[in-house]
């Protein structure tokens, strides 16, 4: 056997960009630990990182193409697969039009260098506007707010967590998520550092999360009422004469209009709806306005709800008017080495609403339609009906609302292709599955997450193991399919060629930033803390912040209706919310033995008072039903959940026939998205409203 060697790379599972130190011998991994020399994560890593070994060695992982037949799945060659796919898809588009083909992109694409670079030309080659992704079950409200306030959908401010004195977290659980839309390894350490320097952390959430338990204060709030809380806080900022724009005084438009809006939302007028006393709202606002520096961070609970768009707009507004924007300790813009906005011109016309979805007329944005419309676009006959589909690294049957309806829709497609490493709940409906290399077989660079990072850093990782000759990387698959669909030759570009060009043309290129420099620094390079940069980064035509875009004004009557008509269906008296788990990431990590061992994590959290009324006990199974479906699940009784609210984790439900994920099947759980309703969306942004689903609970 050869000598033991060490490989350094970033973990590619979640957003945190934790640096890893991997000891290996030949093709055998001996250990995976945090890299103490990584300047960003400094030796920290969460339990998910060790699963990279499981994914590499997974016997369920597909490595060559397979085709579905009447007698089961059969192996086929890459050339056979590409030839058939191009022939079938071209035929469908010729008969039914270009938009009869749709594409769905899953979350792992954002963690894949090759896909991040080659998906755009791939989708262009298909010639369809029917593009969907997991972004509209997650962060689309962030992008819409950034687009209309700052001029670019990727210009998203992040909390300067390392220097803030006061952090307000609304609907986020970064201790478990490792920081979502806030790339920050070791969030728990960063939060404790706030407290050590005399700062304060407040969490607002319907559930006492792990983050809330570390915080100095936790306030329970009714699901989907966060926008009312934010408006009441903004009201208090004005009525206490606490508006302080600091250096942005000449760069903010719409302050008077904002004050007129906030006049209608006193703490007293919203208190009973949000479930927080007016006095607590006033104290919370005072704590934020009097801190030396402060930041409000709102995330999944505030985004994946019927008022997600308003929540993300108001979060930005609160940071701006309290003097905590583009300033140390507040909300700031990263300046990544690979700048996704390098060619984004000021005043560039937004694609928002350029098209409307065919059936429900929801907005097109960032090159895609809301995934909540996908099933109806397949089911509904007429011009533009989706007849064929390509999924790339996604499992929307488990990750999207009304997942069981998507499964039904997929089974009726004329043709379906999946680029995926697993035969799962979605890909089982495909005619052909094209598996790519994974994780440790790929080079890695975080194009997207450096744009959300709480510190400017940069790192490139070579592949640990070379793939076998019979394997293909994702980007090779995408390029080959694009060439076949357009009858053109393959070009010479590789991810590394493009990456090197972008690094040299980026903000640090003149200081010698290049791929070669990153290869010479395998632990990564620390560029420095976030810096005030709004003048250089803002992309609005006028060069100033649009504090009150018209589309948000137009959406306020919908929110006001919650106050005027707070009715609900008595058949479904509980609000269902999701929750994150440390040892899972969406739907695809459950095939790791390391991550699923232990107690069943897929449970329904119920408040003790509600359990008493329902007559249920700890560990008992109950039926949870919504307007669109029902599941059977085990109960955990806890006062960590607010009365009238119940919670179950997302990403589970690996109990379906016809899949090949043997480890996940040992601890399958049930899918929360058999309960969530695709008709419940934030109509402003089209984002799925996964939280706040009305449900009923009955003894099984």
Secondary structure as UniProt FT lines:
FT   STRAND          5..10
FT   TURN            15..16
FT   STRAND          19..25
FT   TURN            26..27
FT   STRAND          28..34
FT   TURN            36..37
FT   TURN            39..43
FT   HELIX           47..50
FT   HELIX           51..57
FT   TURN            59..60
FT   STRAND          66..69
FT   TURN            70..71
FT   STRAND          72..75
FT   HELIX           78..96
FT   HELIX           98..100
FT   STRAND          101..105
FT   HELIX           107..111
FT   HELIX           113..126
FT   STRAND          131..133
FT   HELIX           134..137
FT   TURN            138..139
FT   HELIX           140..150
FT   TURN            153..154
FT   STRAND          158..159
FT   TURN            161..163
FT   STRAND          166..170
FT   HELIX           174..177
FT   HELIX           187..196
FT   TURN            197..198
FT   STRAND          200..204
FT   HELIX           210..214
FT   STRAND          217..219
FT   TURN            223..224
FT   HELIX           226..239
FT   TURN            240..241
FT   HELIX           246..248
FT   TURN            249..250
FT   STRAND          252..253
FT   HELIX           255..262
FT   TURN            263..264
FT   HELIX           267..274
FT   HELIX           278..290
FT   STRAND          295..298
FT   HELIX           300..303
FT   TURN            306..307
FT   HELIX           308..321
FT   TURN            322..323
FT   TURN            328..329
FT   STRAND          331..332
FT   TURN            340..343
FT   TURN            346..347
FT   TURN            352..353
FT   TURN            358..360
FT   TURN            366..367
FT   HELIX           371..373
FT   HELIX           374..379
FT   TURN            383..384
FT   STRAND          388..392
FT   HELIX           396..399
FT   TURN            401..402
FT   HELIX           403..411
FT   STRAND          415..419
FT   TURN            425..426
FT   HELIX           427..429
FT   STRAND          432..434
FT   HELIX           439..441
FT   TURN            447..448
FT   HELIX           449..452
FT   STRAND          455..458
FT   TURN            469..470
FT   HELIX           474..486
FT   HELIX           495..505
FT   TURN            507..508
FT   HELIX           509..511
FT   HELIX           515..519
FT   TURN            522..523
FT   STRAND          525..529
FT   HELIX           534..537
FT   TURN            541..542
FT   STRAND          545..546
FT   TURN            547..548
FT   HELIX           550..564
FT   TURN            570..571
FT   STRAND          574..577
FT   TURN            582..583
FT   TURN            586..588
FT   HELIX           589..591
FT   HELIX           593..596
FT   STRAND          603..606
FT   HELIX           608..614
FT   TURN            618..619
FT   STRAND          621..625
FT   STRAND          630..637
FT   TURN            639..640
FT   TURN            643..644
FT   STRAND          645..647
FT   TURN            657..658
FT   TURN            662..663
FT   HELIX           664..667
FT   HELIX           672..674
FT   TURN            678..679
FT   TURN            683..685
FT   STRAND          693..699
//
